[in-house]
Amino acid sequence: MDNFEIQFERKCAGAIKRWLLKGFYFSKRVELGEKLLQGEGLSKGELSQCVSIFYDTIGRIPKAVKRVVKECSEVSCPTELLTGYEILKQELESGVNLLPRLSRKSKDLDYHDYMFDDWGIIHFHLGDSADANHPGMVQGTEKIAYVYLAPYEDIAYVIAINKHGHWCDVELLKKSDNDYPEALSAWCIKGVEDISVNAAGSDRAILRSSHINACTKINDKVLMSPWGGVMGDGVRCRSYLQAMHSYRFIKWLTDNIGRLLMPLKLSAPDVDSLELVSFESGLNWFACLKMPASDQYIVVNERRIIVGTDLKAMM
């Protein structure tokens, strides 16, 4: 069996293949998508690329968690969109999958949401029925909800309902800060009171398309881009860090699994015989392994190790 690193990379590639089978696609890396769908062998470089794509994709699609919805005071919804807007708020509060309300480009695995990368603001469509032209998506609307999803708290701040195109409108951040000054505090640079250039509009659009991060001045705050913005190739810094942390944990697992198993008298003479069933790289790092020719599973992180046969209970 492949070592843990290769198994981990193949897990990421497998997730992307499942997305492709569900309607996701590559607009640029078409050849990679074809290889995945056809089950062709991937090079080490292509497998590493899949890890980056995996983390970048899950990073821009909101997690299905229950959120408290807070509306800015100037939010006004047109009558014809009220039903869809009420459904959106219910979905945010109940923690359902929000992908159907995102941009029509969200299923493009080469897509970069520049407003989200730069300011952490996501836009949601307010349709109240399915979109016949885009399977799995709700009907698109001319006016959309601009929403800031707090990174450390399960709060959704509805900033405005307006037409498409306000991607570089600093007023969105100002409205959020006016009503909820705590919302953007995570990205406030302490000790900095002003910046020489506060790029907005077309100037900011050029910076974003060139993958250049720039601070933003709103009211009395100077903000950095969430999680450090993007790197030179357009990949979000957070996605890169998640991938690197994953690789480090996989290396730690490879170096220590034999030692961890010894006190449990589950000596594995060949570490590569263990199957990496699942891997979580969120706030609680852990890996789930399966013993060869056995119904026993091992769940391990840097603090503890659990062995058993009831995988659901162990997780």
N, C-alpha and C positions, 0 to 999 in steps of 0.2 A: 504494500500500500504506500502511496505517496506520503512524504513527510508532512508535518502540520502546516508548514507555510504553503506548500502547493495545494493541500486540501482546502485551506482557507481561501486562497485565490480562486480555486475552482468553485467554492461555494458562492463567491461574489459573481463569478461568470454565470453560474447556474441561475442566480436570482435575476440577472439581466436577461437571460434567455426566456425565463418565465414572463418577464415584463414584455418582451418582444412578442410572445405568443398571445398576450392580452391586448395587443394594439399599440404598444410603444414602438418607436422606430429611431433609426439614426438618420439625420439629414446630411451628415458629413462623413462619418465613419461607417459608410455603408458596407464596406468589405468585412469589417469586424462583425457587424450584425449578421451578414450572410454566413460567416463561419460559425457563429454561435447557433444559428437556426439549423444549419446542416450538420452540426455535431463534429465539425472538423477540429483537429488538434490545434491548440493555440500555443504560440511561442511564449517564453517567460515574460518578454516585454508586453505582449498582448494581455497576459493574465494580470500583470501589474496594472495595466491600463484599466482593466475591468474593476479592480479594487477602487481606483480613483473615481470611475464612473458611478460605481455603486454608492459610495459615500456622498458624491456630489448630488446624485438624484434623490436619495432619501433626505438629504439636507434641505432641499428646496420644496419638498412636498410636506405640508404640515402633518404632524403626528395626530393620530385619532385619539385625542385626550379631551376630557371635559374641561371647558374653559368658562370663566366668568366674563360676560360681555359688558363692556363699558363704552358708552357712546359719547363722543364729543358734543358740545352744546350746539354747534352749528349744523349737525347732521340733519339733513332733510331728504326724505325719500319720496320720489314721484308716486302718485297714486297707483299708476299702472304697474309699479314694481314692488308695492307693499307686500304682496303675498310672497314673492320670492325672497324679499328681505327678511320677513318674519321666519321663513323656512331656514334661511342662512343662520340667523341667530339661534334657532332651535338646534341646528346641526352643530354649531360651535359649543353650545351648552351641553349637548348630549354626547359629544365625543365621537361622531361618526367620521367616515372617510370624506375628506374635503376635496379630493382630487377632481371630482366632476365639476366643481365650480371654478377651477383655476383656468388660466389661459389655455386657449386651444393648442398652444405650442408645448404644453406641459409634458406631453407624452414623447416629445422629441428629446432623446437622450443626449443630444448636442446643444440643447437649449440653455441659455443663460438668462436668468431674470435679473437684469441689472438693477432695478429699483430695490428688489429684495436683497441683493448682494451688498448694495451701498447703504441702504437705510433700514432694512428689515421690514419693509412694508410689502404686503401681498395684496393683490386685487382679486376679488371674487365676483363672478357673474351672478346676476339676480333672477335668472329664469326660474319658472315654476313647473317646467316640464322637460322631458328629455330632448336632446338635440339630435334630430334625425340624420344630420350630416356629419356628426361627430359622436360615434357610439361611445357610450359610457360617460358622456358629458351632459350637463344641463344646457338648456337653450341659452345661447349667448345674448347679452344685452348691451345696448349702446352705452348706458350708464352702469358703472360698476361700483362696488364698495371697496374703498381703500382701507385696509386693516393692518394695524401693527400688532404682531403676536409677541408678547413679552417673552424673553428668552429663559428667565429663571422662575417665572410664575405662570400659571395657567390662566392668563388673562388675554382677552382679545379686545383691543382698543379700536373701535370703529371711528375713523377719522373723518371720512367724507364719502358721499355718494355723488359721483360726478362722471363726466365722459372719460373715455380712454384718452391717453396722451399726457396726463399730468405726472409723468414718470420722474421728471426732474423739478417738480414744483416744491420749493422749500416751504411754502405755506402749509403743506400737509404736516410737516414736522412741527411747525409753529402752533398749529391748531391742537395737536396732541399735547405739546408742552404747556400750552396755556391752561388747558383743563386738567391735565394729569401730569404735572411736572416730574413725578416719580417714574413715569413710564420709560423715559429714555436715559435715566440716570446711569444705567449699566455701561453706556458708551460715552459718558461725559469725561473729558480729559481734565483732571483736577489740576489747578494751578495755571491753566491757560485761559486767558480772558478774551483773546481776539486772534484773528488770522488775517494775513495780508490780502488774500483772495478768497472770497466766498462764492465759489463757482455754482451757477444755477443755470437752468434752461439749456440751451444748445451747447454752452461751454461744458456743462457737467456731462451732457450726453457724449461729447467727444472724449472726455476723460474716461468715462465708463467703457466705451467701445474700445478704447486703447488699453484697458485693464490697468488704469492708474487710479490709485486710491487718493482721495482728497477729504480733508476734514470739512465739517459743515458748522457754520455759526448760526444758532437760533436763540433769540432772546439773550439770556446771559450765559448760555452754554456753548462750548465748542465740543462737537461730537466726532468721534472716530467711527469708521464703518464697523458694523457688528462683526465680532470675531476676527477683526483684522482685515476685512474686505476680501480682495482677491489677489492672486499671484499673477505674474506676468503672462501665464498661459490662460488666464481666465478662471482657473479652478479656485474655488473659495478656500481661503486659508484654513477654515475650520475643517473642511473635508480632507485637506492634506494632513492636518494634525491628527484627525481621527484615524486615517489610514496608517500613519507612522506609529501611533500608539498601538494600533492593532498588531502591526508587525513586531513591535517590541514585546507585547504580551505573548504573542505566539513564540517568539524566541525564548522568553522566560519559561513558558510552558515546556518547550522542547528540552531546555537545559535542566528542568527541575522535576518533571513528571516521575522519573524513576525513583528519585529520593522521596517524593511524596507518597508513592505507592508502597514503599518498603515497610513502614510501620503497620500497614493494613494487610500485610502478607498477600499482596496482589502484585507481586513482582512481574513486571513485563519485560522479558529478556530483549524484546525488540520493540522499541518505542514506536517504530513506524507501523507496527501491526495494529495500533489503536486508530479507530475511525473518529474523525472530528465530525460529530453529528450536528452541532450548532455552536454558534459563537455570538456573544453579545459584547459590544464595545461602547455601551452607553455609560451611565454613571456607575453601574455595577458590572465590572469586567468579569466574565466567566466563560469557560468553555465546557461543552458537554462531549464526553468521549464514550465510545462503545468498546467494550472488551472483545477481542476476537473469539469467535466460536462460543459466544456466551450471550445471555440475556441481561447481563449486568452493565449498568451505565456508571460513569464517573462524572460528577460535576465539580469543577475545581476553579478557584480563583486564588489570589495571592494570600488569602487569610485562612481558607478552609478547603476541605475536600470531602465530598459526600459520595458514597457508593450505594447503589441499590438497583432494583428492577422496575420500580414505578417511576418512570421518567417524569410524568406530569407532576407528581407530588414533589419530586426532587427539585424541579425548576421553580 
